[in-house]
Amino acid sequence: MKLSLIVALALTLAAAVLISIQPAIAGSDAASIFQVVATPNDHFNNGLLAASASSPTDIWAVGQSTIHFDGTTWTAFPAPGIKGDNTSDLAGVVDISPTLAWAAGSVNSGEANPGQVILQWNGTKWSVFPGPKFAAGDQPSVKAMASTGPDDIWAIGSLLGDDEQQLFFLFEHWDGTAWTATTSVSGDAFLFGASADATNDAWAVGFNGPENDDSNTLAQHWDGTSWKTVATPSVGSGANQLNGVLALAPNDVWAVGFSTPVAPPQQAATLTLIEHYDGTNWTIVPSPNVGPNSIYQSNRLFGLTANSPTDIWAFGSYFAVGGSGHQMTLLMHWDGAKWSIAPSPNPTTGGYLSDLLFAGVTPSPGNVWIFGDEDEAPHSATLAIHTTTGASF
């Protein structure tokens, strides 16, 4: 399930709506310390969902496409089963070195229809790598990856069991020898983000309950022995969801997503949701929004990356106020005291405006890359923005 959930633009969209949203886009572009960097597009759809780096000259960004930065140029590399056809994508990637990287996601087309796929990079090409064994009819789905080293890699997601169609949390681990899977009954709950800062300290986040209805935030923690649910707060009476998590230390963990003030059938724009874990409890940290000046102008956050505990970036998208379904990039910065909105580029041109940010990496101090997709109808393209100029804006 692609997280962007982009609303189709009606062909009869009034020109007045386009005029009303263009000034905000132009203003944010002019002041942003981030610049759009040209990236290749080798498929019909090329959105990027995850990123990882071993150094400033070894960066991977993956999704419906698989691209690599060598310090000078971004290059697209083929990946088995990933064809940019909206039936397959890589939702997680871990970059260990120039000759070793892992990626995982889903392939749901073709005669084999393998479902989950795990890929390994050997310095030359991506190849399918044997993953955990599941029962016939089970449907595993990986949504994120995290790692503390070459022998400690997590892939997290969901498993829909063939027996009674029961849904499970899915935690897959690489110990340097083999991939193994652990599951636990999740009910109606899903995991979307993962991060780890030690072999006994990893997090996975998502939501529990009917999506876009009355769901609540969800966090699972690995303590070196087992995965356990840790209580997280939700806001309002509508849907709450965590999409990304960043573990900086056992007592310094951030998670981002969105909340909804009211539950259906009432309508309201979703609001940014940022939570922090201090080693004991998760608490909500105030975060700004663009507007909302209508029920349509939703704000959502999908991920984080950090220079330091006092220099963190969160990113996602916000919708146009007029209900057109247009989306623009949303970028926020933490300076150690508060979150504030930072200007960010929106490179899409033409009548359909849809720029989203999903993943980020900071391979060296001040060197921040953030990735996503821009929708140049009728297909999506890779989107990369970059800064080396520090956090001031």
C-alpha positions in Angstrom: 0.0 0.0 0.0 1.6 3.2 -1.1 1.5 5.8 1.7 1.0 8.8 -0.5 -2.7 8.1 -1.1 -2.8 10.8 -3.8 -6.2 12.1 -4.7 -6.8 12.1 -8.5 -7.1 15.6 -9.9 -10.4 16.3 -11.7 -10.0 17.5 -15.3 -12.3 20.3 -14.7 -10.3 21.9 -11.9 -11.0 25.6 -11.8 -8.1 27.9 -12.7 -8.7 29.9 -9.5 -7.6 27.0 -7.3 -4.3 26.8 -9.2 -3.7 30.5 -8.7 -4.5 30.4 -5.0 -1.8 27.7 -4.2 1.0 28.9 -6.5 2.2 31.8 -4.4 2.9 29.6 -1.4 4.9 27.2 -3.5 7.0 30.0 -5.1 7.7 31.5 -1.7 8.9 28.3 -0.1 11.2 27.5 -3.1 12.9 30.9 -3.0 14.0 30.7 0.7 14.8 27.0 1.0 18.4 25.9 1.9 17.5 22.6 0.1 18.0 22.3 -3.6 16.5 19.8 -6.0 19.2 17.4 -7.3 18.7 15.6 -10.7 18.0 11.9 -10.3 17.4 9.2 -12.9 14.1 7.7 -13.7 14.3 4.3 -15.3 10.6 3.2 -15.0 7.2 4.5 -15.7 6.8 5.2 -11.9 9.8 6.0 -9.8 8.8 7.2 -6.4 11.4 6.8 -3.6 10.3 5.4 -0.2 13.5 4.6 1.8 17.1 5.6 2.0 20.4 4.6 3.7 24.0 5.6 3.4 27.3 4.2 4.6 29.2 7.4 3.7 28.7 10.6 1.7 29.9 8.7 -1.4 27.7 5.6 -0.9 24.0 6.4 -0.7 21.0 4.3 -1.8 17.4 5.5 -2.3 14.8 2.9 -3.2 11.1 2.5 -3.8 9.6 2.0 -7.2 13.1 2.7 -8.5 16.6 1.9 -7.1 19.2 4.6 -7.4 22.7 5.1 -6.0 25.0 8.2 -5.3 28.7 7.8 -5.6 29.5 11.3 -4.4 29.2 12.8 -7.8 26.3 11.2 -9.8 23.1 9.4 -9.2 22.7 6.2 -11.2 19.8 3.9 -11.5 20.4 0.1 -11.1 17.9 -2.6 -12.0 16.5 -4.6 -9.1 14.7 -8.0 -9.5 10.9 -7.6 -9.7 10.9 -3.8 -9.3 9.4 -2.4 -12.5 7.7 0.8 -11.6 4.3 -0.6 -12.3 2.6 0.1 -8.9 2.5 -3.6 -8.1 6.0 -3.7 -6.5 8.3 -1.5 -4.5 11.2 -1.6 -2.0 10.0 -0.1 1.3 13.3 -0.4 3.2 17.1 -0.3 2.6 20.2 -0.7 4.7 23.6 0.4 3.3 26.5 -1.3 5.0 29.3 -0.5 2.5 29.9 0.1 -1.2 29.9 -3.7 -1.7 27.1 -4.7 0.7 23.5 -3.4 1.0 20.1 -4.9 1.7 16.7 -3.9 0.5 13.3 -5.4 1.1 9.7 -4.8 -0.1 6.9 -6.5 -2.1 6.5 -7.9 -5.5 2.9 -8.7 -6.3 2.7 -9.3 -10.0 3.9 -12.0 -12.4 3.4 -15.7 -12.5 5.6 -16.3 -9.4 4.0 -13.5 -7.4 6.5 -13.9 -4.5 5.0 -11.2 -2.3 7.8 -10.2 0.0 11.2 -9.8 -1.6 14.7 -9.4 0.0 17.5 -8.2 -2.2 21.3 -8.0 -1.6 23.7 -5.7 -3.3 27.2 -7.1 -3.9 28.9 -4.0 -5.3 27.8 -4.8 -8.8 24.2 -5.8 -8.9 21.1 -6.5 -6.8 20.1 -10.2 -6.4 17.2 -11.9 -4.7 18.4 -13.4 -1.3 16.6 -16.2 0.5 14.4 -14.9 3.2 12.5 -16.6 6.0 10.2 -19.5 5.1 6.5 -19.0 5.5 3.5 -21.4 5.2 1.8 -21.8 1.9 -0.7 -19.0 1.4 0.9 -16.7 3.9 1.3 -13.1 2.7 4.3 -11.3 4.3 4.8 -7.6 3.6 7.9 -5.6 4.6 7.4 -1.9 5.2 10.7 -0.7 6.7 14.2 -1.7 7.6 16.7 -0.8 10.4 20.3 -1.8 11.3 23.1 -1.3 13.7 25.7 -3.2 11.7 26.2 -6.0 9.1 25.1 -8.7 11.5 22.1 -6.9 13.0 19.5 -5.9 10.5 15.7 -5.8 11.0 12.9 -5.8 8.4 9.5 -5.1 9.8 5.9 -5.2 8.5 2.8 -7.5 8.5 2.0 -11.1 7.8 -1.5 -12.1 6.7 -1.9 -15.7 7.6 -3.6 -18.1 5.2 -5.2 -19.9 8.2 -8.3 -17.9 9.1 -6.8 -14.8 7.4 -5.3 -13.6 10.7 -3.0 -10.6 10.7 0.4 -10.7 12.5 3.2 -8.3 13.2 6.2 -9.4 11.3 9.8 -8.9 12.5 12.5 -10.4 10.4 16.2 -10.4 11.5 19.5 -11.0 9.8 22.3 -12.2 12.2 25.0 -12.4 9.6 24.1 -16.0 8.6 20.4 -16.2 7.9 17.1 -14.3 7.9 14.6 -15.5 10.6 11.1 -14.3 11.2 9.2 -13.7 14.5 5.4 -13.0 14.4 2.8 -11.9 17.0 -0.9 -11.5 16.6 -1.6 -7.8 15.8 -5.4 -7.8 15.3 -6.1 -4.7 13.2 -2.7 -3.1 13.5 0.2 -2.2 11.1 3.8 -1.2 11.3 5.3 1.4 8.9 8.6 2.7 10.3 11.7 1.3 12.0 14.9 2.5 13.6 17.6 1.0 15.8 20.5 2.5 17.8 21.8 -0.7 19.5 21.4 -4.5 19.3 19.0 -4.3 22.3 17.3 -1.1 21.3 15.1 -1.0 18.2 11.7 0.5 17.5 8.8 0.0 15.0 5.8 2.3 14.8 2.5 2.4 13.0 -1.2 2.4 14.0 -3.8 0.2 15.7 -7.4 0.2 14.6 -9.3 1.0 11.4 -7.2 3.2 9.2 -8.6 6.7 8.5 -11.4 6.1 11.1 -10.5 5.9 14.8 -7.0 4.4 14.7 -4.5 5.0 17.5 -0.7 5.4 17.4 1.4 2.2 18.0 5.0 1.5 19.0 6.8 -1.8 19.4 10.2 -2.0 21.1 13.0 -4.6 20.9 14.9 -5.0 24.2 17.3 -7.6 23.0 15.0 -10.4 23.9 11.5 -9.7 22.5 9.3 -7.2 20.9 6.8 -5.5 23.2 4.1 -2.9 22.8 5.0 0.5 24.5 2.1 2.9 25.2 2.0 6.0 22.9 -0.4 8.9 23.1 -3.0 9.9 20.4 -4.7 13.2 19.8 -8.3 14.0 19.1 -11.0 11.5 18.4 -10.1 10.7 14.8 -7.4 8.6 13.1 -3.9 8.7 14.5 -0.9 7.2 12.8 2.9 7.0 13.2 4.8 6.6 9.9 8.4 7.1 10.9 10.7 6.7 13.8 14.3 7.7 14.6 16.2 6.2 17.6 19.2 8.4 18.5 19.7 6.8 21.9 17.8 4.7 24.4 16.4 7.9 26.0 16.1 9.9 22.8 13.7 8.6 20.2 11.4 10.5 17.9 8.3 9.4 15.9 6.2 11.3 13.4 2.9 10.9 11.7 -0.5 12.6 11.8 -3.6 13.0 14.0 -7.2 13.9 13.2 -9.3 16.2 15.5 -12.6 14.5 14.9 -13.8 11.0 13.9 -16.0 10.2 10.8 -18.5 11.1 9.7 -17.3 14.5 10.6 -14.6 16.0 8.4 -11.3 17.7 9.4 -7.8 18.2 8.1 -5.2 15.9 9.5 -2.5 17.6 11.6 1.2 16.8 12.1 1.9 14.5 15.0 5.4 14.4 16.6 6.2 12.3 19.7 9.3 11.8 21.8 10.5 9.0 24.0 12.8 9.9 27.0 13.6 6.4 28.1 10.5 6.1 30.2 7.5 7.5 28.4 6.3 8.7 25.0 4.9 12.3 25.0 3.5 14.6 22.3 5.8 17.5 21.3 3.9 20.5 19.8 4.4 20.7 16.0 3.2 23.4 13.5 1.0 22.9 10.4 0.4 24.7 7.1 -3.0 26.1 7.9 -5.2 24.2 7.9 -7.5 26.7 6.4 -10.1 24.2 5.3 -11.1 20.6 5.9 -9.0 19.6 2.8 -5.6 21.1 3.9 -4.2 18.0 5.7 -0.7 17.9 7.0 1.2 14.6 7.3 4.8 13.5 8.3 6.4 10.4 7.0 10.0 10.3 8.4 13.0 11.9 10.1 16.7 12.3 9.8 19.2 14.0 12.1 22.5 15.8 12.3 22.4 15.7 16.1 19.9 15.6 18.9 19.4 19.3 18.5 19.4 19.3 14.7 16.6 17.1 13.3 14.6 17.2 10.1 11.0 15.8 9.8 9.3 15.7 6.4 6.1 14.8 4.6 3.5 16.7 2.6 0.5 19.0 3.0 -2.6 19.4 0.8 -3.9 22.4 -1.1 -6.6 24.4 0.7 -9.2 24.2 -2.1 -9.8 20.4 -2.2 -8.0 19.8 -5.5 -5.9 17.0 -4.0 -2.6 18.8 -4.9 0.2 18.1 -2.5 3.4 20.1 -1.6 6.5 19.1 0.3 6.4 19.7 4.1 9.7 20.1 5.9 10.2 20.8 9.7 13.3 21.4 11.8 14.0 20.7 15.5 16.6 23.0 17.0 16.6 21.4 20.5 13.8 23.6 21.8 11.0 23.7 19.2 9.8 22.4 15.9 9.3 24.9 13.1 8.3 24.8 9.4 11.3 25.2 7.0 10.9 26.2 3.4 11.2 23.3 0.9 11.3 22.9 -2.9 8.4 21.7 -5.0 9.7 20.8 -8.4 6.6 19.5 -10.1 5.5 21.6 -13.1 2.3 21.6 -15.0 -1.3 21.3 -13.9 -0.9 18.4 -11.5 1.0 19.4 -8.4 2.1 16.5 -6.2 5.5 16.5 -4.4 6.0 14.3 -1.3 9.0 13.5 1.0 9.3 10.0 2.4 12.9 9.2 3.5 16.1 11.0 4.5 19.7 10.3 5.4 22.5 12.4 6.9 25.8 10.6 5.9 28.0 13.4 7.4 27.4 16.5 9.6 25.3 19.0 7.8 25.0 16.8 4.7 21.3 16.1 4.5 19.5 14.2 1.7 15.7 13.8 1.6 13.8 11.7 -0.9 10.3 11.2 -2.2 8.4 11.5 -5.5 7.0 14.2 -7.7 4.1 13.4 -9.9 4.6 14.5 -13.5 1.4 13.1 -14.9 0.8 10.5 -16.0 3.7 9.0 -13.9 5.7 9.6 -10.8 9.4 10.6 -10.8 12.2 10.4 -8.3 12.6 13.4 -6.0 15.8 14.3 -4.1 16.6 17.5 -2.2 19.9 18.2 -0.6 21.7 20.7 1.6 25.1 21.2 3.1 24.5 24.7 4.4 23.4 23.9 8.0 20.1 24.3 9.7 19.6 28.0 9.4 16.8 29.2 7.1 
